Amino acid sequence: MSEPTREEMDQMTGPVVLEFGADWCPYCQAIQPLVTDLLAKYPQVRHVRVEDGKGKPLGRSFRVKLWPTLVFLRDGRVVSQAVRPPSDEIAKGFAELVPG
């Protein structure tokens, strides 16, 4: 799948977790089990993983500087953004996306 554009992300409906990182990044690898568990717990949340890198337009549009960066979106709007987050911050981001 090619990298989505910012316009496509802004037009997505419902809750979305946009994950920026790289396959070789140890911090990115470390959060994968938790992200997988939370996606199972919140099946209504769409997950978009972007292999980020220097000069990639989508990452720059969200001001990504460190990996992993998780952007929590609802109906194309940023609810919160977490940079190299601890597990409790990741869980909080999912919970904020899907209240109740």
N, C-alpha and C positions, 0 to 999 in steps of 0.2 A: 504494500500500500504506500502511495506517495504521501508526503507530509501534507496535512491539511493546511489551508490558508487561514489567516486570521479572520477573514470574512466568513469562511465556513464555520469556524468556531463560534463567532458572534451570532450566527444564525441557528445554532443547535438548540433544541428545546429539551427541557428537563434537566436533571442533574448529570453533570459530566465531570470526571476527574481527568485532567490533562497532565500527563507525567512526562517531564523532560529528563533525559539522562543518556547514558551510553552503556552498552552491554558490558564493557570492560571496567566500568566504574564500581569499585568495591562498596561505596555508600549506596549506590543504586541497587546492587545485588542484595545488600543487607535488608532493604525494606520490602523486597518482593514477597516473602511469605506473608507479611502483615497485609500488604495491599491485596494479595490474592484472597486472604481470609475475609477482609472487609468487603471486597467485591461480591463474595458469596453471601455475606450477611445483608448486603444492600444490592439485590439483583436489579433494582431500577436505575442504578447508577451506571452510566456508560463510561468506559475507560478508553482513553486515547493515549497511547504511548508514542512518544516522539524521540527518535534517535537524534539527539541534538549535537550541534557542533558549531565551530566558528563560522560566523556569517550566515547562519540559518535564520531566515526571516521570521518564522513563527516564534522561535525562542527569543529573538531580539524584541519582538512586539510585546512580549510579556516581561521584558527586562531580566531574563534568565542569565545569571552569572555563575551559579554553582549548581551542581547536580547532587542528588536529585532535587528538582523543583516540582512541587505538585500545585497545580492551579485548580481550585474547586469552582466550577461554574454552574449557575442555574439559569437556564434560558438565555445563554450567551453572555451573561454578566458575571464578573468575578465576585464570588462570595468571600473567598479567602485565598491566600497563597502561602505555601510553606516551603522554606528553603532548607535542604538537608535536615528534615524534621525528625525529632524523636517520635517514638511510636504513639505516645499520647496525643501529640499534635496531629498526627495522621488520622487517628480515630476521631478526634474532635472535628476535623475537616469533613469527614464522611457524615458525622452526626448532624453538622450544621446544614449539609446539603439536603438531608432527608429528615426534616423535623417530625417529631411525634413518635 
